[in-house]
Every structure is written in C-alpha cells, then in structure tokens.
Amino acid sequence: MKLKLARTTLKAKPKPVELTKIEEDLSEQSIFYFDKENTHKEMKQLIEYFEEKGCSVYMREVKYGMDDNEYVYEVHIIQ
C-alpha cells in the first residue's frame, strides 16, 4: 500500500511511501505526517496494519491554515 507523505511546501507534490518503508523507519522515528490527498479509508488501513503488528497508533488532523482544506494527518506509532 502506498501513502503520500506531507508536502514540505504549498506548491510541492506529496512524496509516495510504502508501508514497509514506514515500518523500517519506526526504529528512528515514531511520528509521521501524511498529506491530505490520502483518503480517510487509507489512513484507517494504516492504523489497522500497525495495530495488527502490536503497535499503538494515534492519528489526528493538524490544521496549518485558515481554510478547511489546509491540514495534514499526524500519526504516532509506538512499538
């Protein structure tokens, strides 16, 4: 499954990442930011994937502007 990491600038395109890469990066970091282009269903699948592996997962939407469409998904994955 591919997800899109959050943009680093407003005009940049989101960078795709595989679940296996996220799993590899868990040893170095536990907080990930995903772009709003990911569907809520995809984010739920991400949560279920890591919960099945025995991790605790917390997700929330972080607004960075006044517009309702200016947000990213913040995901905490704790092993």
Backbone as XML, in Angstrom:
<?xml version="1.0"?>
<chain id="A" units="angstrom">
  <residue number="1" name="MET">
    <atom name="N" x="0.850" y="-1.180" z="0.000"/>
    <atom name="CA" x="0.000" y="0.000" z="0.000"/>
    <atom name="C" x="0.895" y="1.243" z="0.000"/>
  </residue>
  <residue number="2" name="LYS">
    <atom name="N" x="0.574" y="2.181" z="-0.861"/>
    <atom name="CA" x="1.326" y="3.432" z="-0.934"/>
    <atom name="C" x="0.511" y="4.557" z="-0.315"/>
  </residue>
  <residue number="3" name="LEU">
    <atom name="N" x="1.184" y="5.356" z="0.491"/>
    <atom name="CA" x="0.598" y="6.557" z="1.066"/>
    <atom name="C" x="1.447" y="7.740" z="0.637"/>
  </residue>
  <residue number="4" name="LYS">
    <atom name="N" x="0.926" y="8.933" z="0.836"/>
    <atom name="CA" x="1.659" y="10.140" z="0.447"/>
    <atom name="C" x="2.067" y="10.903" z="1.697"/>
  </residue>
  <residue number="5" name="LEU">
    <atom name="N" x="3.372" y="11.156" z="1.809"/>
    <atom name="CA" x="3.873" y="11.955" z="2.916"/>
    <atom name="C" x="3.465" y="13.407" z="2.724"/>
  </residue>
  <residue number="6" name="ALA">
    <atom name="N" x="3.415" y="14.157" z="3.813"/>
    <atom name="CA" x="3.008" y="15.563" z="3.753"/>
    <atom name="C" x="3.968" y="16.375" z="2.890"/>
  </residue>
  <residue number="7" name="ARG">
    <atom name="N" x="3.431" y="17.382" z="2.251"/>
    <atom name="CA" x="4.211" y="18.293" z="1.419"/>
    <atom name="C" x="5.119" y="19.141" z="2.314"/>
  </residue>
  <residue number="8" name="THR">
    <atom name="N" x="6.260" y="19.498" z="1.789"/>
    <atom name="CA" x="7.160" y="20.363" z="2.549"/>
    <atom name="C" x="6.920" y="21.843" z="2.240"/>
  </residue>
  <residue number="9" name="THR">
    <atom name="N" x="6.315" y="22.132" z="1.078"/>
    <atom name="CA" x="5.907" y="23.495" z="0.722"/>
    <atom name="C" x="4.510" y="23.412" z="0.107"/>
  </residue>
  <residue number="10" name="LEU">
    <atom name="N" x="3.842" y="24.525" z="0.010"/>
    <atom name="CA" x="2.472" y="24.530" z="-0.509"/>
    <atom name="C" x="2.387" y="24.094" z="-1.965"/>
  </residue>
  <residue number="11" name="LYS">
    <atom name="N" x="3.408" y="24.382" z="-2.763"/>
    <atom name="CA" x="3.361" y="24.047" z="-4.184"/>
    <atom name="C" x="4.019" y="22.709" z="-4.514"/>
  </residue>
  <residue number="12" name="ALA">
    <atom name="N" x="4.628" y="22.087" z="-3.537"/>
    <atom name="CA" x="5.299" y="20.801" z="-3.768"/>
    <atom name="C" x="4.265" y="19.689" z="-3.927"/>
  </residue>
  <residue number="13" name="LYS">
    <atom name="N" x="4.697" y="18.600" z="-4.541"/>
    <atom name="CA" x="3.833" y="17.432" z="-4.668"/>
    <atom name="C" x="4.158" y="16.464" z="-3.527"/>
  </residue>
  <residue number="14" name="PRO">
    <atom name="N" x="3.151" y="15.788" z="-3.002"/>
    <atom name="CA" x="3.416" y="14.838" z="-1.923"/>
    <atom name="C" x="4.255" y="13.657" z="-2.411"/>
  </residue>
  <residue number="15" name="LYS">
    <atom name="N" x="5.135" y="13.184" z="-1.561"/>
    <atom name="CA" x="6.047" y="12.097" z="-1.914"/>
    <atom name="C" x="5.439" y="10.757" z="-1.483"/>
  </residue>
  <residue number="16" name="PRO">
    <atom name="N" x="5.319" y="9.791" z="-2.405"/>
    <atom name="CA" x="4.742" y="8.492" z="-2.035"/>
    <atom name="C" x="5.719" y="7.653" z="-1.214"/>
  </residue>
  <residue number="17" name="VAL">
    <atom name="N" x="5.158" y="6.828" z="-0.321"/>
    <atom name="CA" x="5.963" y="5.953" z="0.529"/>
    <atom name="C" x="5.195" y="4.646" z="0.743"/>
  </residue>
  <residue number="18" name="GLU">
    <atom name="N" x="5.919" y="3.541" z="0.798"/>
    <atom name="CA" x="5.328" y="2.220" z="1.035"/>
    <atom name="C" x="5.222" y="1.971" z="2.540"/>
  </residue>
  <residue number="19" name="LEU">
    <atom name="N" x="4.278" y="1.135" z="2.933"/>
    <atom name="CA" x="4.133" y="0.771" z="4.341"/>
    <atom name="C" x="5.391" y="0.114" z="4.884"/>
  </residue>
  <residue number="20" name="THR">
    <atom name="N" x="6.057" y="-0.680" z="4.064"/>
    <atom name="CA" x="7.273" y="-1.349" z="4.526"/>
    <atom name="C" x="8.366" y="-0.341" z="4.879"/>
  </residue>
  <residue number="21" name="LYS">
    <atom name="N" x="8.449" y="0.769" z="4.138"/>
    <atom name="CA" x="9.433" y="1.814" z="4.434"/>
    <atom name="C" x="9.099" y="2.496" z="5.758"/>
  </residue>
  <residue number="22" name="ILE">
    <atom name="N" x="7.829" y="2.729" z="6.014"/>
    <atom name="CA" x="7.410" y="3.328" z="7.282"/>
    <atom name="C" x="7.785" y="2.395" z="8.425"/>
  </residue>
  <residue number="23" name="GLU">
    <atom name="N" x="7.551" y="1.112" z="8.226"/>
    <atom name="CA" x="7.871" y="0.113" z="9.248"/>
    <atom name="C" x="9.379" y="0.095" z="9.535"/>
  </residue>
  <residue number="24" name="GLU">
    <atom name="N" x="10.199" y="0.220" z="8.504"/>
    <atom name="CA" x="11.654" y="0.269" z="8.682"/>
    <atom name="C" x="12.079" y="1.515" z="9.456"/>
  </residue>
  <residue number="25" name="ASP">
    <atom name="N" x="11.411" y="2.637" z="9.211"/>
    <atom name="CA" x="11.762" y="3.906" z="9.850"/>
    <atom name="C" x="11.294" y="4.005" z="11.298"/>
  </residue>
  <residue number="26" name="LEU">
    <atom name="N" x="10.510" y="3.054" z="11.774"/>
    <atom name="CA" x="9.997" y="3.107" z="13.142"/>
    <atom name="C" x="11.099" y="3.077" z="14.190"/>
  </residue>
  <residue number="27" name="SER">
    <atom name="N" x="12.235" y="2.493" z="13.872"/>
    <atom name="CA" x="13.324" y="2.457" z="14.842"/>
    <atom name="C" x="13.941" y="3.843" z="15.045"/>
  </residue>
  <residue number="28" name="GLU">
    <atom name="N" x="13.816" y="4.726" z="14.049"/>
    <atom name="CA" x="14.395" y="6.066" z="14.116"/>
    <atom name="C" x="13.394" y="7.144" z="14.524"/>
  </residue>
  <residue number="29" name="GLN">
    <atom name="N" x="12.140" y="6.970" z="14.128"/>
    <atom name="CA" x="11.121" y="7.977" z="14.430"/>
    <atom name="C" x="9.785" y="7.303" z="14.659"/>
  </residue>
  <residue number="30" name="SER">
    <atom name="N" x="8.899" y="7.990" z="15.395"/>
    <atom name="CA" x="7.589" y="7.406" z="15.670"/>
    <atom name="C" x="6.441" y="8.320" z="15.253"/>
  </residue>
  <residue number="31" name="ILE">
    <atom name="N" x="6.751" y="9.525" z="14.763"/>
    <atom name="CA" x="5.716" y="10.464" z="14.323"/>
    <atom name="C" x="5.892" y="10.694" z="12.825"/>
  </residue>
  <residue number="32" name="PHE">
    <atom name="N" x="4.794" y="10.508" z="12.087"/>
    <atom name="CA" x="4.811" y="10.673" z="10.633"/>
    <atom name="C" x="3.703" y="11.632" z="10.239"/>
  </residue>
  <residue number="33" name="TYR">
    <atom name="N" x="3.932" y="12.417" z="9.188"/>
    <atom name="CA" x="2.944" y="13.357" z="8.670"/>
    <atom name="C" x="2.581" y="12.939" z="7.256"/>
  </residue>
  <residue number="34" name="PHE">
    <atom name="N" x="1.277" y="12.783" z="7.012"/>
    <atom name="CA" x="0.783" y="12.343" z="5.713"/>
    <atom name="C" x="-0.073" y="13.433" z="5.089"/>
  </residue>
  <residue number="35" name="ASP">
    <atom name="N" x="-0.067" y="13.490" z="3.779"/>
    <atom name="CA" x="-0.764" y="14.533" z="3.025"/>
    <atom name="C" x="-2.277" y="14.342" z="3.060"/>
  </residue>
  <residue number="36" name="LYS">
    <atom name="N" x="-2.980" y="15.429" z="2.834"/>
    <atom name="CA" x="-4.447" y="15.394" z="2.811"/>
    <atom name="C" x="-4.994" y="14.635" z="1.609"/>
  </residue>
  <residue number="37" name="GLU">
    <atom name="N" x="-4.134" y="14.338" z="0.607"/>
    <atom name="CA" x="-4.582" y="13.575" z="-0.552"/>
    <atom name="C" x="-4.862" y="12.107" z="-0.214"/>
  </residue>
  <residue number="38" name="ASN">
    <atom name="N" x="-4.354" y="11.637" z="0.921"/>
    <atom name="CA" x="-4.683" y="10.286" z="1.371"/>
    <atom name="C" x="-6.137" y="10.282" z="1.830"/>
  </residue>
  <residue number="39" name="THR">
    <atom name="N" x="-6.846" y="9.214" z="1.522"/>
    <atom name="CA" x="-8.237" y="9.130" z="1.958"/>
    <atom name="C" x="-8.283" y="8.691" z="3.415"/>
  </residue>
  <residue number="40" name="HIS">
    <atom name="N" x="-9.405" y="8.980" z="4.061"/>
    <atom name="CA" x="-9.582" y="8.562" z="5.448"/>
    <atom name="C" x="-9.534" y="7.030" z="5.541"/>
  </residue>
  <residue number="41" name="LYS">
    <atom name="N" x="-10.049" y="6.370" z="4.517"/>
    <atom name="CA" x="-10.035" y="4.907" z="4.468"/>
    <atom name="C" x="-8.600" y="4.378" z="4.448"/>
  </residue>
  <residue number="42" name="GLU">
    <atom name="N" x="-7.729" y="5.011" z="3.666"/>
    <atom name="CA" x="-6.324" y="4.604" z="3.614"/>
    <atom name="C" x="-5.646" y="4.794" z="4.967"/>
  </residue>
  <residue number="43" name="MET">
    <atom name="N" x="-5.978" y="5.879" z="5.631"/>
    <atom name="CA" x="-5.380" y="6.134" z="6.937"/>
    <atom name="C" x="-5.867" y="5.101" z="7.962"/>
  </residue>
  <residue number="44" name="LYS">
    <atom name="N" x="-7.120" y="4.696" z="7.871"/>
    <atom name="CA" x="-7.646" y="3.644" z="8.758"/>
    <atom name="C" x="-6.930" y="2.325" z="8.499"/>
  </residue>
  <residue number="45" name="GLN">
    <atom name="N" x="-6.632" y="2.027" z="7.221"/>
    <atom name="CA" x="-5.913" y="0.807" z="6.881"/>
    <atom name="C" x="-4.496" y="0.841" z="7.456"/>
  </residue>
  <residue number="46" name="LEU">
    <atom name="N" x="-3.865" y="2.015" z="7.448"/>
    <atom name="CA" x="-2.552" y="2.178" z="8.051"/>
    <atom name="C" x="-2.612" y="1.861" z="9.547"/>
  </residue>
  <residue number="47" name="ILE">
    <atom name="N" x="-3.607" y="2.404" z="10.222"/>
    <atom name="CA" x="-3.771" y="2.164" z="11.658"/>
    <atom name="C" x="-3.974" y="0.680" z="11.927"/>
  </residue>
  <residue number="48" name="GLU">
    <atom name="N" x="-4.858" y="0.049" z="11.179"/>
    <atom name="CA" x="-5.130" y="-1.383" z="11.365"/>
    <atom name="C" x="-3.887" y="-2.222" z="11.106"/>
  </residue>
  <residue number="49" name="TYR">
    <atom name="N" x="-3.112" y="-1.874" z="10.093"/>
    <atom name="CA" x="-1.898" y="-2.616" z="9.753"/>
    <atom name="C" x="-0.924" y="-2.646" z="10.937"/>
  </residue>
  <residue number="50" name="PHE">
    <atom name="N" x="-0.687" y="-1.472" z="11.545"/>
    <atom name="CA" x="0.269" y="-1.416" z="12.646"/>
    <atom name="C" x="-0.314" y="-1.953" z="13.950"/>
  </residue>
  <residue number="51" name="GLU">
    <atom name="N" x="-1.614" y="-1.841" z="14.160"/>
    <atom name="CA" x="-2.217" y="-2.427" z="15.353"/>
    <atom name="C" x="-2.149" y="-3.945" z="15.312"/>
  </residue>
  <residue number="52" name="GLU">
    <atom name="N" x="-2.273" y="-4.533" z="14.111"/>
    <atom name="CA" x="-2.133" y="-5.982" z="13.967"/>
    <atom name="C" x="-0.714" y="-6.437" z="14.285"/>
  </residue>
  <residue number="53" name="LYS">
    <atom name="N" x="0.251" y="-5.551" z="14.121"/>
    <atom name="CA" x="1.650" y="-5.861" z="14.439"/>
    <atom name="C" x="1.970" y="-5.598" z="15.908"/>
  </residue>
  <residue number="54" name="GLY">
    <atom name="N" x="0.972" y="-5.214" z="16.697"/>
    <atom name="CA" x="1.165" y="-4.996" z="18.127"/>
    <atom name="C" x="1.570" y="-3.588" z="18.515"/>
  </residue>
  <residue number="55" name="CYS">
    <atom name="N" x="1.460" y="-2.647" z="17.615"/>
    <atom name="CA" x="1.816" y="-1.252" z="17.898"/>
    <atom name="C" x="0.581" y="-0.476" z="18.364"/>
  </residue>
  <residue number="56" name="SER">
    <atom name="N" x="0.832" y="0.597" z="19.106"/>
    <atom name="CA" x="-0.225" y="1.542" z="19.454"/>
    <atom name="C" x="-0.160" y="2.686" z="18.454"/>
  </residue>
  <residue number="57" name="VAL">
    <atom name="N" x="-1.308" y="3.066" z="17.898"/>
    <atom name="CA" x="-1.330" y="4.093" z="16.850"/>
    <atom name="C" x="-2.346" y="5.170" z="17.221"/>
  </residue>
  <residue number="58" name="TYR">
    <atom name="N" x="-1.933" y="6.435" z="17.071"/>
    <atom name="CA" x="-2.803" y="7.580" z="17.313"/>
    <atom name="C" x="-2.737" y="8.481" z="16.089"/>
  </residue>
  <residue number="59" name="MET">
    <atom name="N" x="-3.891" y="8.876" z="15.557"/>
    <atom name="CA" x="-3.937" y="9.741" z="14.375"/>
    <atom name="C" x="-4.832" y="10.945" z="14.652"/>
  </residue>
  <residue number="60" name="ARG">
    <atom name="N" x="-4.411" y="12.089" z="14.136"/>
    <atom name="CA" x="-5.243" y="13.293" z="14.207"/>
    <atom name="C" x="-4.965" y="14.166" z="13.004"/>
  </residue>
  <residue number="61" name="GLU">
    <atom name="N" x="-5.891" y="15.072" z="12.719"/>
    <atom name="CA" x="-5.712" y="16.045" z="11.645"/>
    <atom name="C" x="-5.131" y="17.320" z="12.254"/>
  </residue>
  <residue number="62" name="VAL">
    <atom name="N" x="-4.074" y="17.826" z="11.643"/>
    <atom name="CA" x="-3.437" y="19.057" z="12.105"/>
    <atom name="C" x="-3.684" y="20.133" z="11.063"/>
  </residue>
  <residue number="63" name="LYS">
    <atom name="N" x="-4.361" y="21.202" z="11.462"/>
    <atom name="CA" x="-4.640" y="22.324" z="10.557"/>
    <atom name="C" x="-3.456" y="23.280" z="10.578"/>
  </residue>
  <residue number="64" name="TYR">
    <atom name="N" x="-3.034" y="23.728" z="9.393"/>
    <atom name="CA" x="-1.920" y="24.672" z="9.313"/>
    <atom name="C" x="-2.325" y="25.986" z="8.658"/>
  </residue>
  <residue number="65" name="GLY">
    <atom name="N" x="-3.612" y="26.182" z="8.440"/>
    <atom name="CA" x="-4.097" y="27.419" z="7.834"/>
    <atom name="C" x="-5.543" y="27.666" z="8.212"/>
  </residue>
  <residue number="66" name="MET">
    <atom name="N" x="-6.115" y="28.718" z="7.676"/>
    <atom name="CA" x="-7.489" y="29.084" z="7.999"/>
    <atom name="C" x="-8.511" y="28.303" z="7.182"/>
  </residue>
  <residue number="67" name="ASP">
    <atom name="N" x="-8.116" y="27.808" z="6.012"/>
    <atom name="CA" x="-9.013" y="27.069" z="5.135"/>
    <atom name="C" x="-9.225" y="25.652" z="5.664"/>
  </residue>
  <residue number="68" name="ASP">
    <atom name="N" x="-10.416" y="25.109" z="5.471"/>
    <atom name="CA" x="-10.707" y="23.756" z="5.933"/>
    <atom name="C" x="-9.880" y="22.695" z="5.215"/>
  </residue>
  <residue number="69" name="ASN">
    <atom name="N" x="-9.385" y="23.000" z="4.021"/>
    <atom name="CA" x="-8.594" y="22.043" z="3.254"/>
    <atom name="C" x="-7.098" y="22.131" z="3.552"/>
  </residue>
  <residue number="70" name="GLU">
    <atom name="N" x="-6.708" y="22.915" z="4.515"/>
    <atom name="CA" x="-5.295" y="23.056" z="4.856"/>
    <atom name="C" x="-5.002" y="22.245" z="6.124"/>
  </residue>
  <residue number="71" name="TYR">
    <atom name="N" x="-4.744" y="20.953" z="5.907"/>
    <atom name="CA" x="-4.440" y="20.073" z="7.032"/>
    <atom name="C" x="-3.552" y="18.927" z="6.579"/>
  </residue>
  <residue number="72" name="VAL">
    <atom name="N" x="-2.931" y="18.277" z="7.537"/>
    <atom name="CA" x="-2.167" y="17.049" z="7.310"/>
    <atom name="C" x="-2.599" y="16.054" z="8.382"/>
  </residue>
  <residue number="73" name="TYR">
    <atom name="N" x="-2.332" y="14.788" z="8.124"/>
    <atom name="CA" x="-2.587" y="13.757" z="9.118"/>
    <atom name="C" x="-1.305" y="13.538" z="9.918"/>
  </residue>
  <residue number="74" name="GLU">
    <atom name="N" x="-1.410" y="13.614" z="11.228"/>
    <atom name="CA" x="-0.277" y="13.332" z="12.106"/>
    <atom name="C" x="-0.527" y="11.949" z="12.714"/>
  </residue>
  <residue number="75" name="VAL">
    <atom name="N" x="0.435" y="11.043" z="12.540"/>
    <atom name="CA" x="0.279" y="9.685" z="13.021"/>
    <atom name="C" x="1.430" y="9.332" z="13.951"/>
  </residue>
  <residue number="76" name="HIS">
    <atom name="N" x="1.092" y="8.921" z="15.183"/>
    <atom name="CA" x="2.080" y="8.462" z="16.164"/>
    <atom name="C" x="1.995" y="6.936" z="16.188"/>
  </residue>
  <residue number="77" name="ILE">
    <atom name="N" x="3.131" y="6.283" z="15.985"/>
    <atom name="CA" x="3.166" y="4.811" z="16.024"/>
    <atom name="C" x="4.178" y="4.422" z="17.109"/>
  </residue>
  <residue number="78" name="ILE">
    <atom name="N" x="3.695" y="3.736" z="18.123"/>
    <atom name="CA" x="4.553" y="3.340" z="19.236"/>
    <atom name="C" x="4.611" y="1.821" z="19.295"/>
  </residue>
  <residue number="79" name="GLN">
    <atom name="N" x="5.849" y="1.314" z="19.271"/>
    <atom name="CA" x="6.043" y="-0.139" z="19.271"/>
    <atom name="C" x="5.893" y="-0.715" z="20.666"/>
  </residue>
</chain>
